[in-house]
Amino acid sequence: KSLDLGLKNNLQFPSKKEIFLFIMQFFKSEKEYSTRDVDNMCKTVLDTLKDKFYISDSQVRTILCSKKLDKRINENFVYIAVKELKTEDDINFLKEAGIERAINMYYEVSPSIKR
């Protein structure tokens, strides 16, 4: 699915402010899940988002990165939330976005998949 979805006319990005990233990588098999390192996943996402959501990796103040096996997800899928930070309260808000929001997004971008 396209990372550029909705970015063409978004004047907010790339941001010059500090950033919070929420990354949830879903895997469809135990083998893939057990061989993937979270630190490498984070670096890949950081490199992919640079110049699209922020100018420099140094703007990223906080990253919440996790991997998960979930039977509701039928293919490997990564959910990413990006938020410009204004206060410490912003971080708590995004932490609460969590897994259910990621799964809902998966079904939105994969309409051929049935729940």
Secondary structure, DSSP 8 states (H G I E B T S, - for coil): --TTTTTTT-TT-SBSS-EEEEEEEEESSHHHHHH--HHHHHHHHHHHHBTTTBS-GGGEEEEEEEEEE-TT--S-EEEEEEEE-SSTHHHHHHHTTHHHHHHHHHHHH-TTS--
